[in-house]
Every structure is written in structure tokens, then in C-alpha cells.
């Protein structure tokens, strides 16, 4: 199973640094940064605290001289270490986008003097558990590295901050990219999937899942939709089955789907045998599970406003208009603005008001227009993005 929290890592902050990924069907990736600071425990503590105060938390803080490792937030949610590329939220690109800040300076590559140990291997173990391939799709991290949008959007693997579109930093500097992979140790769970574009000798099979149209695909997925995909692969002459196909996604399904991806012209990490939306639609003719004409829930604007203005939370007798509020809470959770603790209680209390104010600010509102009390325009924007209608 993919690791969300690395058991060897210290914990920094409150664990709430981001939200759900925007493109969870896109390949998983890692971004390497440098803090442009010294190393050692004093620097680790100072930088660790500063990143929280600056609301610029990565997932991981690592000291290459002491092998000290800390984690700010869950690996399956976004971090805050990248700038957006226009409307593209780079922190939320991919199945995962694991951000690592290394206590080092870009001008002096840390791989020239580092001392990776068991904590670094634990970090790489967690990275590989998400199916991040052992490859650097954008190439060298030397100054002047390119920032190709198409590569970032479509290729999984390891990147430097210097490779990310919409960003202007050139860290982590000209590190030895092969040393990063070598220091991770033996193959173990990695590499996950064939990252070479050729045969992997059958020794490495991607073992992660994606969700497309509300259905899971990849190793461990179950259901009639898995059988349907297998039968479609057989019909396309892309079978690696000795038995089946059946309702449980196994390595045979992954190898069969990899044949289909390669038949479509994909290679490397784009042909790791785990479906993406485009290849799945090409195979099945449509996206299984995607609703057709399904009715969207309707939220009554006046009910939500009344709840936000009058509902003081649970301390004065419960909730008002809970059904409408729960729809809004679910949307705010999906935006990464409301924690799951409060995302289904039906109470538009102070925590939900604060979360909605963050949404209003994301929409460009300021001052009294971002007070956390829903307005028609902001609620309709939220509904359009998160699948509900607004009745004024």
C-alpha cells in the first residue's frame, strides 16, 4: 500500500498543509528543492519553523549531512512549495506531487558531500510506494534547465524546482541525479513500472491505484469494471493473462494494460500499465462509471446564508438546514479548505465560515466580501466546480 506518513520521519506542524490533487489520474511525481541555507540541527529547527510561518510547507524536510527527516503533511495531498503556473495549480498536479526541501544551497550540489542513510532510504521507499518511477523526465537540474509544460503535465518521475513551469527558482542545482536513485538502495518495491520505454524483464510491475470516474484501477482494485477492462484488452490482442481476466486487478492486468498503452504509442512512465483517462476511454469507448445525465444536488442559497448567519455550531442547539450545509462542506473539503473532521457535520459554524472565507478569497473577493457568509456568485462558482446547483 502507498505510504501516507513515513514512520521514520519526525512530524512538523499540524499536518494540514494542502488538499486533494487536481489531476489524480496523472502520473505521480516528486519535486526536489533546496532551502538555500546551511545544514545541521540548528538550521533544521530554524528552517522547519520558518516554512510553517511562511505557509510554504513542503511534504518533507531533509538534512543531507545528518540524515534527519521530517514530514509536514500527508503524501496523498498537496503541499505549498510551488507557485501556480497561471490557472494550473502545480502543487496539485499528478496522483501525488511529493515536495522535498533539502537543507542545502543550489550553488553547491548536496550530492557532492551528503551522507544519505536509513532515513533517506525510508523517504525513497515511500516515494516508490506511490509508483513514482526512477527517472528524471526533464533531465539535468543544472542552471538553465527547461520548464516544459507538456512534460510536467504528462510524465511521472523526479523533477527539480528548476523544471516546474510557472516557477523561477533554479534549485536544487546540478545534483547527481543518479546518486539520488542509487542511494535509495536495492530494487525492493521500486522501480514501480517500466520507466525505460523497453522491457523491464518482468521484475518490476506498477502496484498503485488510480480512481477514474469513481472507479479504481490498478493493483488491488476489484469489481466488474476490472473484468470488463480485461476482456477489452484481450479483444485488442493485449493479453498477458494465463487465467482470467477476472474481477481482481493483478499483475497480469497491469502487464496487459501496458501492452495496450504501448500499442497506443505511449512509452516509459506513461506506459506503466496503470490506466489514465485517455487510454481507458480509447479502450472502452467511454469512461466506465462516469455518470450520464445524473442529477446534481441542489443547494438553497437562502438556507445556506441562514445557516452561516444564525448557526453558531453545536453549542446552541444543533444545526440549521443541515442537508444544504453538508453539500457545501463536501465541496470545501474537496477544495482542501475544510478538514474532514468538520466536513459532514451539517453545521455552518465558525470553522466552516473560515473555510468559506478562504474560498471567497480564492475567487478574488476581499474585505467584507470575504467574510465567510456565502453569496450567490461565489456559491455558484463553488457549485460549478464541485458538482451542485444553486437555487436562489
N, C-alpha and C positions, 0 to 999 in steps of 0.2 A: 504494500500500500504506500502511496506517496506520503512523505513526511511533511506535516504542517508545522510542527515545532521540533527543533533539533534538541534532543535530550541533553547533549553535552554543552549546549550554549547557555550562558547567563541570560537573564531577562532584563531588558531595559524598557522603561516607560510602562504605560498601562496596557499595552498590547493592541490598542485600537489606533491604527495608523492609516487605514485606507478603506477600500470597499471591494465590491465584486469586479471582475475583469470584464472589459467591454467586448473582447473577441475571444471567448473561451475555447472556440474551435480552432483557433490559430495555434501554430506550434509553440511549445514552451521555450523560454529563453532566460538568460542571465545577463546582467549588466555589471561590469566591474568599474569602480570609481576609486579615486584616491582622495584623502581628506586634505591634502596639502599641509600636513602637519608632521611633527615628529612622532615617534612611537614610544612604547613603554607604558607602564601602568598609569602614570600621571596624565599623559596625553590621552590614553584610552578613556579615563574617567572624565576629563575635561571635554573632549570631543563628543563623547557619548551623551553628556548633559546638554551641550550646545545644540546638537541636532534635534533634540526634543524641544528646546526653547524656540528654535528657528522653524519648527514644524516641517523639517526636511528629513525626516527619518527614512533610512533605507530599511530593508529587512534585516541586514546583517552588518555588524561592525567587527573587523578582524585585524589583529596585530600580527604582521608577518615576522616580527622579531621575537615574540613570546608565545605565539600560537594561541593567544587569548581570543575567545569567540563569544559574541553576544548577539541576541536576536530581539528586535523591536516588535515585530508583528508576524502574523501567520503567513506562511509562504503562499497560500492559496488566495490571498487578497493582494491588493495593490500596495505600493509604498509611495514615498513622496520625494524621491531623489532626482526626478527628471522634469524638465519643462515640457509642456504640451507642444505639439507640432501643429499650430493652428487649432482646428477643431479635434484633432486626433490626440487622445489622452495617452501619451506614450507610456506612462506608468501602468496603464491598464491594457496594454497590448499583449495578446497571447494567452495561452492556457494558464501559465504563470509568467511573471516577469520579475525574477528574483534580483533585487538590488543589493550589491555588496560594496560597502565603503571600507577600503583598506587604509590603515594608518601609514601613509607614505606620501611621497611627492612624485608628481608625474615626471619631473626633470631627472629623477634618479630611480630607474625601474626597480621595484621592490624584489623582483626575481633575481637581481644581482647579489642580494645579500640576505634574503629571507631564510627562515628556519621553520618550514611547514612541519607540523607534527600531527598527532592524532585528532586534534580539533579541526584542522584543515581537512583531513580525510573524512571526518564526520560531516563537514559542510558539503564536500563534493558528493558524499553518499546521498545526502538529502537532495541535492540538485539533480542527481541522476535518477532518483526515485520518481521524479516528475517527468522523466523521459527526455530531459534536455540532452541533445546529442553532443558528443565530444568533438565539436567543430567550431570554427570561427568564421561565420558566413561572410563577414565584411572584411576579413583579412587583418593586416597589420594594425597595431594600435599606435604606430609612430605618428609624430606631428604631421598634419596634412591629410590624415585619413579621411576617406569619403564618408558621406552620410546618406547612403542610398535608401530612399523610401520604400522601393519595391522589395528590397532585400529584408529590411526591417519588418515589413508587414507580413511577409510570407515564409521566412526562413527561421527555424529554430536553431539554438546554439548559444555560444558565448559571444558577447559584444563588449566593447569598451564604451565608456561615456562618449568618447570621441566619434563613435559611429552613429549616434542617435539623431535622426532628423529633428529639427527644431531646437537643438541644443548647440551651445558654442564652446563648451569645455573640451580640452584635449586629453584629459586623464583617461586611463591610468598611465599614459606614457608608453614607451616602446618596450613593454614587458615581453618576456619569453613565453609566448602562448603555449608552446609545447610543454614547458616546465609546469604550467598550471595543471595540465592534464596528467602529466607523469607523476606529480606529487600526490595525486589522488589515490595512487596505489593500483592494485590489480583490477581486472575487468569486473569482478563481482557482479553487481547489478547493472553495470554500465559497460560499454555504451548501450543505451536503450535505443534499439533500432539501427538500421544501416545508415550511417552518415557518410559513407564514401561514394555512394552512387553505384557501387558494384556489389558483388556478393560478399556477405559477411561470414560465409562459411557455416551459416546456420547457428552460430553460437550466441548471437545477440538478437533478441526479439523485444520490441517495444511492449512494455507492460504498464500502460496507463490508460485512463479512460477519458473520453470527452462526452459532452452532452450536446446533442443536436436535435432541435425540435422537441425537446422534453424527454428524449430517449438517450440511454447510454450506449456507447460503442467503445470497443477496446477490451483488453484482457479483464475478465471477471464480469463483464456485462451479461445480462440474462434477459431472455424474453423471446416472444415470437418474432419480433423485428430482427433479432440476430439470425434466426433461421432463414428469414426472408432474404437478408443480405447474402448469407452463404449460398443459397440457391441461385441468386442472381449472379454471383461470382462464378459458380460452376457453369451457368449458361453462357458466360462470357469467356469460358476457357481459362479461367484464372483460379484453378483449384490446386490447393496443396493439402487437401483432405485425404486421410486414409480411412476415416469414418465420418459420417455426417454428411452435410452440416447439421447442427443442432441448435438448441436454444441457449447454450452456454458458449460465450466467446472464449476461445482458446488460442494457443499459439498458431494453430492451423488456420484459424480465421485471419489472424494478423498476417501470416505469410501469404494467404490467398489474396487479401486486400492489397498487400504490397505489389503483387503481380498486376492487379488492376491499376494501381497508381502508376506503375511503370508503363503499362500499356497506354495510359493517357499522356505519357511523356514526362511525368514527374521523376525526380531523382534525388539522391541524398536524403536529407532530413524530411523533405517533402514526400518521400516515398517510404515512410517507416511502418506502413501497414495499419495505421490508425486513421479512421475516416476524417475527412474535412467536408464542409458543406458542399463544395463544388463537385468533388469526386463522387460523393454519395448521391447527389442529385443526378449526375450523369449515369450512375449505375442503376438507380431505382426509378428514374423518370420524374420523381418528385421527392421532397423531403418527408420521410415517414414521421408521423407524429405531429407534423405541422398542421395546425388547425385551419380548416377552410370554412370561412364564414361564421366562425364561433362568435357568439355574442360576448361583448366586453362588459364587465361590471360597470354600473353607473353610480357615480358619487353625486349626492345632492350638495351643491355649494353652500346653501344656507345652513344645512345640518353641520357641515364641517366648520363653518365660521362660528356657529353657535357653540360647538364643542370646544373650539380653541379659545373662545372668549369666556365661556362660563365654566368649562370643565377644569377644576383645579387639581385633577388627578384623583387618586383613590381616597385622599384624606377627608373628603367631604361628601361621601356617599356614592362613590362609583363613577360610572362613565355616562356620557350622553352620546346618542347617535353612534353606537359602537361599530355597527356594520360599515358605515361610511368611513369612519376613522381608520378601521383596520385596513381598508384598501389603500388609503394614503400612507399609513405606516409601512405597509409592504413595499410601496413604491420608494419611500425614503430609505428603507433598508437596502433595496436594490441599487440605490444611488450611493450607498456607502455612507449615508448621513445619519442613520439611526441604528443603534446596536440591536441585535436580536433579542436582547433582554426586554426591550420595550416595543418591539415591532409587531406585536399581535395582541396587546392588552386592550385595545379599543379605547384607550384614554388619550385625549389630546391635551396631556398635561405639559408641564414645563419642559420636559425633555424633548417631547415631540415638537413643541413650539420652537425650541432652539434648533432642532434639526430642520424644520421648515424654513426658518430664517436663513440657514445656510443654503437651502435650495433657492430661496429668493435672491440671495447674493450671487449665486451661480448664474441666475437669469439676468443679472445686471442691475438689480434693484439695490438701493442704498437708503440709509436713514430710516424714517418711519415706514417707508415702503418695504422694508425688510425686517418687520417686527415679529415675524413668525405666524401671523394671522393670515390664512390663505386668501388670496384674491382670485378673481375669475381667470385672469390671463396666466398667472403663474401656475394655478392648478390645472388649467388646460394643457400647458406645456408639459407638466409632470405626467398627466394622463396620456398625452400623445406619445411620450417616450416609454411609459411603463404599462400601457395597455388598459386604460379605463377611460370612460366617458364622463363628462361633467354636465350635470343638469343644473342650470341657473335658477 
